[in-house]
Amino acid sequence: MQGYMIKQDSTIRKIAYCIPSLYISGGMERVLTIKANYFAEVLGYDITIILTDGGSKPPYYKLSPKIKVVQLDINFEELWHLPFAKKALKYLKKQHEYKRKLTRCLMELKPDITVSMLRREINFINQIQDGSIKIGEIHINKDNFRDLQGRENSRIKKLISDIWMKQLIRNLNKLKLFICLTNEDKAKWSELNNVIVMPNPLAFNADKLSNCSSKKVIAVGRYVPQKGFDLLIKAWSIVSRKHPDWELQIYGDGNNESYINLVKEYQIEKSCILNGPDSNIKERYIESSIFVLSSRFEGFGMVIVEAMTCGVPAVSFTCPCGPKDIIKDREDGLLVENGNIEELAEKIIYLIENEEIRKTMGKKASKSIERFRMDNLGDQWNNIFDKLIMNGN
């Protein structure tokens, strides 16, 4: 647990969160754990997290013992590998079971506020008459939420995606409040008038900062197309020709075979190293002088915040959504036209060749990122919850 100052409040708020599971090492699970721990430990809230999957698997991130976890054991995960027809039938049965069990759970808990993380419960949570105020949180940008078109160019999948989005908009309009992560994404939800922005909190505090003097560039994320490591490797082939004494270290989980082949194709094996996940990623940031985000899209961009916390300036595509809300261009980092490989290489080279500017940006990054500390965001969340409860249903 981070060393927060305990705040005294005579009012105990009861908050229930609905999320599929906590055993996965995902960003949504991580952010919820950080917030829930703070609400329980610092604000004294009565927090319950309601799960549908994962069985008895323990949470991946450390959860405060003050938080209650309710496992409904719906097990939607068993549908993942079923053929479509069988999956559709079983899904409807499980969804009915989920609605029944969640209704009973909320009726017993009687929370002041119920938060949907916009998973399966968003389809019916507004119908549950337990007396709680219903709000929603989204942890990916609108354009890439429920987007089946990107997975396969199919008219049927486009039709399903459009139907899903229209249904989602109807359900979101019924919520008391809908929370997204960035101002850029908020502008996309023009159909709604109940949207506010609350960014993700810092995942950790840095007790030491990078001096930005090493010849190391770092990138962090899963080895999936979203993270754009193919674009980064191509950009690095340009950087490496001009500065062969610098190295790029990429850290992440997943299958990196295609990226290894790309590194070989560009003959940059000596300067571009593909690593697995690192449990002490904070130290890897501190050892680096430049951070690069090459994503095609993001919900927020937590890795940018992590790097800047450690005093590392970021070079990032202006992908939707997150980087433009986090990085102050030419002050604490550099923004690059989305997908522009040549400009990405150019901006990396600029920071490599301008050490003093790099170090100054790193120092500014560690200060500007303070606005994402949980202590600061916690006060804002407390005000949001207080106003919701005071205004009632």
Secondary structure as a PSIPRED ss2 file (coil, helix, strand):
# PSIPRED VFORMAT (PSIPRED V4.0)

   1 M C   1.000  0.000  0.000
   2 Q C   1.000  0.000  0.000
   3 G C   1.000  0.000  0.000
   4 Y C   1.000  0.000  0.000
   5 M C   1.000  0.000  0.000
   6 I C   1.000  0.000  0.000
   7 K C   1.000  0.000  0.000
   8 Q C   1.000  0.000  0.000
   9 D C   1.000  0.000  0.000
  10 S C   1.000  0.000  0.000
  11 T C   1.000  0.000  0.000
  12 I C   1.000  0.000  0.000
  13 R C   1.000  0.000  0.000
  14 K E   0.000  0.000  1.000
  15 I E   0.000  0.000  1.000
  16 A E   0.000  0.000  1.000
  17 Y E   0.000  0.000  1.000
  18 C E   0.000  0.000  1.000
  19 I C   1.000  0.000  0.000
  20 P C   1.000  0.000  0.000
  21 S C   1.000  0.000  0.000
  22 L C   1.000  0.000  0.000
  23 Y C   1.000  0.000  0.000
  24 I C   1.000  0.000  0.000
  25 S C   1.000  0.000  0.000
  26 G C   1.000  0.000  0.000
  27 G H   0.000  1.000  0.000
  28 M H   0.000  1.000  0.000
  29 E H   0.000  1.000  0.000
  30 R H   0.000  1.000  0.000
  31 V H   0.000  1.000  0.000
  32 L H   0.000  1.000  0.000
  33 T H   0.000  1.000  0.000
  34 I H   0.000  1.000  0.000
  35 K H   0.000  1.000  0.000
  36 A H   0.000  1.000  0.000
  37 N H   0.000  1.000  0.000
  38 Y H   0.000  1.000  0.000
  39 F H   0.000  1.000  0.000
  40 A H   0.000  1.000  0.000
  41 E H   0.000  1.000  0.000
  42 V C   1.000  0.000  0.000
  43 L C   1.000  0.000  0.000
  44 G C   1.000  0.000  0.000
  45 Y C   1.000  0.000  0.000
  46 D E   0.000  0.000  1.000
  47 I E   0.000  0.000  1.000
  48 T E   0.000  0.000  1.000
  49 I E   0.000  0.000  1.000
  50 I E   0.000  0.000  1.000
  51 L E   0.000  0.000  1.000
  52 T C   1.000  0.000  0.000
  53 D C   1.000  0.000  0.000
  54 G C   1.000  0.000  0.000
  55 G C   1.000  0.000  0.000
  56 S C   1.000  0.000  0.000
  57 K C   1.000  0.000  0.000
  58 P C   1.000  0.000  0.000
  59 P C   1.000  0.000  0.000
  60 Y C   1.000  0.000  0.000
  61 Y C   1.000  0.000  0.000
  62 K C   1.000  0.000  0.000
  63 L C   1.000  0.000  0.000
  64 S C   1.000  0.000  0.000
  65 P C   1.000  0.000  0.000
  66 K C   1.000  0.000  0.000
  67 I C   1.000  0.000  0.000
  68 K E   0.000  0.000  1.000
  69 V E   0.000  0.000  1.000
  70 V E   0.000  0.000  1.000
  71 Q E   0.000  0.000  1.000
  72 L C   1.000  0.000  0.000
  73 D C   1.000  0.000  0.000
  74 I C   1.000  0.000  0.000
  75 N C   1.000  0.000  0.000
  76 F H   0.000  1.000  0.000
  77 E H   0.000  1.000  0.000
  78 E H   0.000  1.000  0.000
  79 L H   0.000  1.000  0.000
  80 W C   1.000  0.000  0.000
  81 H C   1.000  0.000  0.000
  82 L C   1.000  0.000  0.000
  83 P C   1.000  0.000  0.000
  84 F H   0.000  1.000  0.000
  85 A H   0.000  1.000  0.000
  86 K H   0.000  1.000  0.000
  87 K H   0.000  1.000  0.000
  88 A H   0.000  1.000  0.000
  89 L H   0.000  1.000  0.000
  90 K H   0.000  1.000  0.000
  91 Y H   0.000  1.000  0.000
  92 L H   0.000  1.000  0.000
  93 K H   0.000  1.000  0.000
  94 K H   0.000  1.000  0.000
  95 Q H   0.000  1.000  0.000
  96 H H   0.000  1.000  0.000
  97 E H   0.000  1.000  0.000
  98 Y H   0.000  1.000  0.000
  99 K H   0.000  1.000  0.000
 100 R H   0.000  1.000  0.000
 101 K H   0.000  1.000  0.000
 102 L H   0.000  1.000  0.000
 103 T H   0.000  1.000  0.000
 104 R H   0.000  1.000  0.000
 105 C H   0.000  1.000  0.000
 106 L H   0.000  1.000  0.000
 107 M H   0.000  1.000  0.000
 108 E H   0.000  1.000  0.000
 109 L H   0.000  1.000  0.000
 110 K C   1.000  0.000  0.000
 111 P C   1.000  0.000  0.000
 112 D C   1.000  0.000  0.000
 113 I E   0.000  0.000  1.000
 114 T E   0.000  0.000  1.000
 115 V E   0.000  0.000  1.000
 116 S E   0.000  0.000  1.000
 117 M C   1.000  0.000  0.000
 118 L C   1.000  0.000  0.000
 119 R C   1.000  0.000  0.000
 120 R H   0.000  1.000  0.000
 121 E H   0.000  1.000  0.000
 122 I H   0.000  1.000  0.000
 123 N H   0.000  1.000  0.000
 124 F C   1.000  0.000  0.000
 125 I H   0.000  1.000  0.000
 126 N H   0.000  1.000  0.000
 127 Q H   0.000  1.000  0.000
 128 I C   1.000  0.000  0.000
 129 Q C   1.000  0.000  0.000
 130 D C   1.000  0.000  0.000
 131 G C   1.000  0.000  0.000
 132 S C   1.000  0.000  0.000
 133 I E   0.000  0.000  1.000
 134 K E   0.000  0.000  1.000
 135 I E   0.000  0.000  1.000
 136 G E   0.000  0.000  1.000
 137 E E   0.000  0.000  1.000
 138 I C   1.000  0.000  0.000
 139 H C   1.000  0.000  0.000
 140 I C   1.000  0.000  0.000
 141 N C   1.000  0.000  0.000
 142 K H   0.000  1.000  0.000
 143 D H   0.000  1.000  0.000
 144 N H   0.000  1.000  0.000
 145 F C   1.000  0.000  0.000
 146 R C   1.000  0.000  0.000
 147 D C   1.000  0.000  0.000
 148 L C   1.000  0.000  0.000
 149 Q C   1.000  0.000  0.000
 150 G C   1.000  0.000  0.000
 151 R C   1.000  0.000  0.000
 152 E C   1.000  0.000  0.000
 153 N C   1.000  0.000  0.000
 154 S C   1.000  0.000  0.000
 155 R H   0.000  1.000  0.000
 156 I H   0.000  1.000  0.000
 157 K H   0.000  1.000  0.000
 158 K H   0.000  1.000  0.000
 159 L H   0.000  1.000  0.000
 160 I H   0.000  1.000  0.000
 161 S H   0.000  1.000  0.000
 162 D H   0.000  1.000  0.000
 163 I H   0.000  1.000  0.000
 164 W H   0.000  1.000  0.000
 165 M H   0.000  1.000  0.000
 166 K H   0.000  1.000  0.000
 167 Q H   0.000  1.000  0.000
 168 L H   0.000  1.000  0.000
 169 I H   0.000  1.000  0.000
 170 R H   0.000  1.000  0.000
 171 N H   0.000  1.000  0.000
 172 L H   0.000  1.000  0.000
 173 N H   0.000  1.000  0.000
 174 K H   0.000  1.000  0.000
 175 L C   1.000  0.000  0.000
 176 K C   1.000  0.000  0.000
 177 L E   0.000  0.000  1.000
 178 F E   0.000  0.000  1.000
 179 I E   0.000  0.000  1.000
 180 C E   0.000  0.000  1.000
 181 L C   1.000  0.000  0.000
 182 T C   1.000  0.000  0.000
 183 N H   0.000  1.000  0.000
 184 E H   0.000  1.000  0.000
 185 D H   0.000  1.000  0.000
 186 K H   0.000  1.000  0.000
 187 A C   1.000  0.000  0.000
 188 K C   1.000  0.000  0.000
 189 W C   1.000  0.000  0.000
 190 S C   1.000  0.000  0.000
 191 E C   1.000  0.000  0.000
 192 L C   1.000  0.000  0.000
 193 N C   1.000  0.000  0.000
 194 N C   1.000  0.000  0.000
 195 V E   0.000  0.000  1.000
 196 I E   0.000  0.000  1.000
 197 V E   0.000  0.000  1.000
 198 M C   1.000  0.000  0.000
 199 P C   1.000  0.000  0.000
 200 N C   1.000  0.000  0.000
 201 P C   1.000  0.000  0.000
 202 L C   1.000  0.000  0.000
 203 A C   1.000  0.000  0.000
 204 F C   1.000  0.000  0.000
 205 N C   1.000  0.000  0.000
 206 A C   1.000  0.000  0.000
 207 D C   1.000  0.000  0.000
 208 K C   1.000  0.000  0.000
 209 L C   1.000  0.000  0.000
 210 S C   1.000  0.000  0.000
 211 N C   1.000  0.000  0.000
 212 C C   1.000  0.000  0.000
 213 S C   1.000  0.000  0.000
 214 S C   1.000  0.000  0.000
 215 K C   1.000  0.000  0.000
 216 K E   0.000  0.000  1.000
 217 V E   0.000  0.000  1.000
 218 I E   0.000  0.000  1.000
 219 A E   0.000  0.000  1.000
 220 V E   0.000  0.000  1.000
 221 G C   1.000  0.000  0.000
 222 R C   1.000  0.000  0.000
 223 Y C   1.000  0.000  0.000
 224 V C   1.000  0.000  0.000
 225 P H   0.000  1.000  0.000
 226 Q H   0.000  1.000  0.000
 227 K H   0.000  1.000  0.000
 228 G C   1.000  0.000  0.000
 229 F H   0.000  1.000  0.000
 230 D H   0.000  1.000  0.000
 231 L H   0.000  1.000  0.000
 232 L H   0.000  1.000  0.000
 233 I H   0.000  1.000  0.000
 234 K H   0.000  1.000  0.000
 235 A H   0.000  1.000  0.000
 236 W H   0.000  1.000  0.000
 237 S H   0.000  1.000  0.000
 238 I H   0.000  1.000  0.000
 239 V H   0.000  1.000  0.000
 240 S H   0.000  1.000  0.000
 241 R H   0.000  1.000  0.000
 242 K H   0.000  1.000  0.000
 243 H C   1.000  0.000  0.000
 244 P C   1.000  0.000  0.000
 245 D C   1.000  0.000  0.000
 246 W C   1.000  0.000  0.000
 247 E E   0.000  0.000  1.000
 248 L E   0.000  0.000  1.000
 249 Q E   0.000  0.000  1.000
 250 I E   0.000  0.000  1.000
 251 Y E   0.000  0.000  1.000
 252 G C   1.000  0.000  0.000
 253 D C   1.000  0.000  0.000
 254 G C   1.000  0.000  0.000
 255 N C   1.000  0.000  0.000
 256 N C   1.000  0.000  0.000
 257 E H   0.000  1.000  0.000
 258 S H   0.000  1.000  0.000
 259 Y H   0.000  1.000  0.000
 260 I H   0.000  1.000  0.000
 261 N H   0.000  1.000  0.000
 262 L H   0.000  1.000  0.000
 263 V H   0.000  1.000  0.000
 264 K H   0.000  1.000  0.000
 265 E H   0.000  1.000  0.000
 266 Y C   1.000  0.000  0.000
 267 Q C   1.000  0.000  0.000
 268 I C   1.000  0.000  0.000
 269 E C   1.000  0.000  0.000
 270 K C   1.000  0.000  0.000
 271 S C   1.000  0.000  0.000
 272 C E   0.000  0.000  1.000
 273 I E   0.000  0.000  1.000
 274 L E   0.000  0.000  1.000
 275 N E   0.000  0.000  1.000
 276 G C   1.000  0.000  0.000
 277 P C   1.000  0.000  0.000
 278 D C   1.000  0.000  0.000
 279 S C   1.000  0.000  0.000
 280 N C   1.000  0.000  0.000
 281 I H   0.000  1.000  0.000
 282 K H   0.000  1.000  0.000
 283 E H   0.000  1.000  0.000
 284 R H   0.000  1.000  0.000
 285 Y H   0.000  1.000  0.000
 286 I H   0.000  1.000  0.000
 287 E C   1.000  0.000  0.000
 288 S C   1.000  0.000  0.000
 289 S C   1.000  0.000  0.000
 290 I E   0.000  0.000  1.000
 291 F E   0.000  0.000  1.000
 292 V E   0.000  0.000  1.000
 293 L E   0.000  0.000  1.000
 294 S C   1.000  0.000  0.000
 295 S C   1.000  0.000  0.000
 296 R C   1.000  0.000  0.000
 297 F C   1.000  0.000  0.000
 298 E C   1.000  0.000  0.000
 299 G C   1.000  0.000  0.000
 300 F C   1.000  0.000  0.000
 301 G C   1.000  0.000  0.000
 302 M H   0.000  1.000  0.000
 303 V H   0.000  1.000  0.000
 304 I H   0.000  1.000  0.000
 305 V H   0.000  1.000  0.000
 306 E H   0.000  1.000  0.000
 307 A H   0.000  1.000  0.000
 308 M H   0.000  1.000  0.000
 309 T H   0.000  1.000  0.000
 310 C C   1.000  0.000  0.000
 311 G C   1.000  0.000  0.000
 312 V C   1.000  0.000  0.000
 313 P C   1.000  0.000  0.000
 314 A E   0.000  0.000  1.000
 315 V E   0.000  0.000  1.000
 316 S E   0.000  0.000  1.000
 317 F E   0.000  0.000  1.000
 318 T C   1.000  0.000  0.000
 319 C C   1.000  0.000  0.000
 320 P C   1.000  0.000  0.000
 321 C C   1.000  0.000  0.000
 322 G C   1.000  0.000  0.000
 323 P H   0.000  1.000  0.000
 324 K H   0.000  1.000  0.000
 325 D H   0.000  1.000  0.000
 326 I H   0.000  1.000  0.000
 327 I C   1.000  0.000  0.000
 328 K C   1.000  0.000  0.000
 329 D E   0.000  0.000  1.000
 330 R C   1.000  0.000  0.000
 331 E C   1.000  0.000  0.000
 332 D C   1.000  0.000  0.000
 333 G E   0.000  0.000  1.000
 334 L E   0.000  0.000  1.000
 335 L E   0.000  0.000  1.000
 336 V E   0.000  0.000  1.000
 337 E C   1.000  0.000  0.000
 338 N C   1.000  0.000  0.000
 339 G C   1.000  0.000  0.000
 340 N C   1.000  0.000  0.000
 341 I H   0.000  1.000  0.000
 342 E H   0.000  1.000  0.000
 343 E H   0.000  1.000  0.000
 344 L H   0.000  1.000  0.000
 345 A H   0.000  1.000  0.000
 346 E H   0.000  1.000  0.000
 347 K H   0.000  1.000  0.000
 348 I H   0.000  1.000  0.000
 349 I H   0.000  1.000  0.000
 350 Y H   0.000  1.000  0.000
 351 L H   0.000  1.000  0.000
 352 I H   0.000  1.000  0.000
 353 E H   0.000  1.000  0.000
 354 N C   1.000  0.000  0.000
 355 E H   0.000  1.000  0.000
 356 E H   0.000  1.000  0.000
 357 I H   0.000  1.000  0.000
 358 R H   0.000  1.000  0.000
 359 K H   0.000  1.000  0.000
 360 T H   0.000  1.000  0.000
 361 M H   0.000  1.000  0.000
 362 G H   0.000  1.000  0.000
 363 K H   0.000  1.000  0.000
 364 K H   0.000  1.000  0.000
 365 A H   0.000  1.000  0.000
 366 S H   0.000  1.000  0.000
 367 K H   0.000  1.000  0.000
 368 S H   0.000  1.000  0.000
 369 I H   0.000  1.000  0.000
 370 E H   0.000  1.000  0.000
 371 R H   0.000  1.000  0.000
 372 F H   0.000  1.000  0.000
 373 R C   1.000  0.000  0.000
 374 M H   0.000  1.000  0.000
 375 D H   0.000  1.000  0.000
 376 N H   0.000  1.000  0.000
 377 L H   0.000  1.000  0.000
 378 G H   0.000  1.000  0.000
 379 D H   0.000  1.000  0.000
 380 Q H   0.000  1.000  0.000
 381 W H   0.000  1.000  0.000
 382 N H   0.000  1.000  0.000
 383 N H   0.000  1.000  0.000
 384 I H   0.000  1.000  0.000
 385 F H   0.000  1.000  0.000
 386 D H   0.000  1.000  0.000
 387 K H   0.000  1.000  0.000
 388 L H   0.000  1.000  0.000
 389 I H   0.000  1.000  0.000
 390 M H   0.000  1.000  0.000
 391 N H   0.000  1.000  0.000
 392 G C   1.000  0.000  0.000
 393 N C   1.000  0.000  0.000
